[in-house]
Amino acid sequence: MKCGHQYCVDCYRHYLAQKIKDEGEAARIKCPGDKCSRVVDSKSLDLLVTVDLKDRYQELLTRTYVDDKDNLKWCPAPNCEYAVHCDVKQRDLGRIVPTVHCACKHSFCFGCSLTDHQPAPCALVKKWLKKCEDDSETANWISANTKECPKCRSTIEKNGGCNHMTCRKCRNEFCWMCMGLWSEHGTSWYNCNRFEEKSGADARDAQAKSRQSLERYLHYYNRYANHEQSAKLDKDIYLKTEKKMTQLQSSSGMSWIEVQFLEAASQALQQCRQTLKWTYAFAYYLARNNLTEIFEENQKDLEMAVENLSEMFEKPTDQLAGLKVEMMDKTSYCTKRRVILLDDTAENLKAGGSHYASFSPQKSTDDVLTNVYTTGHWKFNVDL
């Protein structure tokens, strides 16, 4: 070898076989010499790799080549062997959502390899998924639906209608409404005169903020989850589309080409559901401004059109022939509104680059101090 180390050919082949078969290495196999960091050159490898390992070796070389290239990535679809090319740089992922389409017809984000998540940038998607999976929302629920004893700070859940609370741990008696001492409230809870007590006001404020934060999150999460579930149901319908097309063809006398509007409608529903799902994750982190209202109007328009198309798609087969023109128009409309929403969002995301806003920190939706992060014309209540 060029490093000066010498080995028996059979031993070297055994060493290479172990590296290729067991460790999955090909292009970065190092000399087996003690503390030798020299990589075995390709000419030597071609001479030494046995015939039975040639295919595996070439496959690993190809995979290593793709993995080493920033502009190449393997398609994550099951059993797909294609690699996809994209020139979007890592530094641009905050203002561009690089959706690519593989030859196997699978669409995914080149930045994070997740299924197409337009219009939300990769960093925002990562934060949203973590938030949905994290136990922090369980803690938030506890915070919104329970209070702490003013004396021993034990967590207490109200399990009855009476506001006269007694802590099981320290036996402290207090008012659930104002957190003040129950002894100062008289015999009727509704005559509470401690409403403006400082400690009680602080407790109410914390409770209200926690509840508001939870309600806001649930507003967006429920709609996100609804479109995700609807997309799965629409996919089940899509699997039955061919059967429905066959039935329509036989019952109405239409040709196979004439019933293709059902497949087009099914594909449009899938795409639009996927987009609408991620618009709610995107909207959750948006800071309010004029652009937000425009975004929500586009979102609303697309959502209404999708629901109308989905309702028509689920009609009995004998009614579909009479709905053909209407379904084709609605399919076209849904597709156009989706493109308009994504183009408008992408244009405002890309415009002007990314930077932190120059004004002072504000309270974010998670009630933590953070800078408002500006990406293009969009402002987010989270650091991307």
Residue pairs with C-beta under 8 A, 6 or more apart in sequence:
1 7
1 31
1 33
1 38
1 40
1 44
2 38
2 41
3 31
3 33
3 36
3 38
5 31
5 32
5 33
5 36
7 15
7 32
9 48
12 32
12 48
13 48
13 49
13 50
15 32
16 29
16 40
16 45
16 48
16 49
16 53
17 50
17 53
19 25
19 29
20 26
20 29
20 49
20 53
20 56
20 57
20 60
21 53
21 56
24 60
25 60
26 45
26 57
26 60
26 61
26 63
26 64
27 39
27 42
27 60
27 61
27 64
27 65
27 68
28 39
28 64
29 39
29 40
29 45
30 36
30 37
30 38
30 39
30 40
31 37
31 38
31 39
31 40
45 57
49 57
63 74
65 72
66 72
66 73
66 74
66 83
67 74
70 89
70 90
71 85
71 86
71 87
72 83
72 84
72 85
73 83
73 84
73 86
73 110
73 113
74 80
74 82
74 83
74 84
75 82
75 83
75 84
75 102
75 104
75 106
75 108
76 106
76 108
76 113
77 102
77 104
77 106
77 108
80 102
80 104
80 106
82 102
82 103
82 104
84 100
84 102
84 110
86 98
86 100
86 110
88 96
88 98
88 110
88 111
90 111
93 111
93 121
93 122
93 123
94 121
94 123
94 354
94 375
94 384
95 121
95 349
95 350
95 353
95 354
95 375
95 376
96 121
96 346
96 349
96 350
97 109
97 111
97 117
97 118
97 119
97 120
97 121
97 122
97 346
97 349
98 109
98 110
98 111
99 107
99 108
99 109
99 110
99 116
99 118
100 107
100 108
100 109
100 110
101 107
102 108
107 115
107 116
108 114
108 115
108 116
109 115
109 116
109 117
109 122
109 125
111 122
112 122
112 125
112 126
114 122
114 125
115 274
116 274
117 125
117 278
117 281
118 275
118 278
118 342
118 345
118 346
119 275
119 278
119 279
119 282
119 341
119 342
119 345
119 346
119 349
120 128
120 278
120 279
120 281
120 282
121 349
121 375
121 384
123 384
124 281
124 282
124 285
124 380
124 382
124 384
125 278
125 281
127 285
127 382
128 281
128 284
128 285
131 137
131 217
132 221
132 224
137 214
137 217
140 210
140 213
140 214
140 217
141 214
142 155
143 206
143 207
143 210
143 214
144 207
144 210
144 211
144 213
144 214
145 157
146 155
146 156
146 157
146 158
147 155
147 156
147 158
147 176
147 179
147 203
147 207
148 154
148 155
148 156
148 203
149 156
149 167
149 169
149 170
149 172
149 174
150 172
150 174
150 179
150 180
150 199
150 203
151 167
151 170
151 172
151 174
152 167
152 169
152 170
152 172
154 167
154 168
154 169
154 170
156 165
156 167
158 165
158 176
162 189
163 175
163 176
163 177
163 189
164 173
164 175
164 176
164 182
164 189
165 173
165 174
165 175
165 176
165 182
166 172
166 173
167 173
167 174
173 181
173 182
173 183
174 180
174 181
174 182
175 181
175 182
175 185
175 189
175 192
175 194
175 200
177 189
177 192
177 195
177 200
177 204
178 192
178 194
178 195
178 197
178 200
178 201
178 203
178 204
179 197
179 199
179 200
179 203
179 204
180 192
180 194
180 197
180 199
180 200
181 194
184 193
184 194
185 191
185 192
185 193
185 194
194 200
195 201
209 367
210 367
213 365
213 366
213 367
216 284
216 365
217 284
217 365
220 280
220 281
220 283
220 284
221 280
221 284
223 280
224 277
224 278
224 280
224 281
227 273
227 274
227 276
227 277
227 280
228 273
228 277
230 273
230 310
231 270
231 273
231 274
231 277
234 266
234 269
234 270
234 273
234 310
234 313
235 270
237 266
237 313
237 314
238 266
238 267
238 269
238 270
241 262
241 263
241 266
242 263
244 262
244 317
244 320
245 256
245 259
245 260
245 262
245 263
247 317
248 254
248 259
248 262
248 317
248 320
248 321
249 255
249 256
249 258
249 259
251 317
251 318
251 321
252 321
254 321
258 324
261 324
261 327
261 328
261 331
262 313
262 320
262 327
264 328
264 331
265 309
265 312
265 313
265 327
265 328
265 330
265 331
266 313
268 309
268 331
268 334
268 335
268 338
269 306
269 309
269 310
269 313
269 334
271 335
271 338
272 302
272 305
272 306
272 334
272 335
272 338
273 306
275 302
275 338
275 341
275 342
276 299
276 302
276 303
276 306
279 295
279 299
279 341
282 295
282 345
283 292
283 295
283 296
283 299
284 365
285 365
285 380
285 381
285 382
286 292
286 295
286 378
286 379
286 380
286 381
287 372
287 379
287 380
287 381
289 379
291 348
291 377
291 378
294 344
295 341
295 344
295 345
298 337
298 340
298 341
298 344
299 341
301 337
302 334
302 337
302 338
302 341
305 330
305 333
305 334
305 337
306 334
308 330
309 327
309 330
309 331
309 334
312 323
312 326
312 327
312 330
313 327
315 323
320 327
345 378
347 376
348 376
348 377
348 378
349 375
349 376
349 377
349 378
350 376
351 376
351 377
352 376
352 377
353 376
354 373
354 374
354 375
354 376
354 384
355 374
356 371
356 372
356 373
356 374
357 371
357 372
357 373
357 374
357 379
359 372
361 369
361 370
361 371
362 369
362 370
362 372
362 381
363 369
364 370
364 381
364 382
365 381
370 381
370 382
370 383
371 383
372 379
372 380
372 381
373 379
373 380
373 381
373 382
373 383
373 384
374 380
375 384
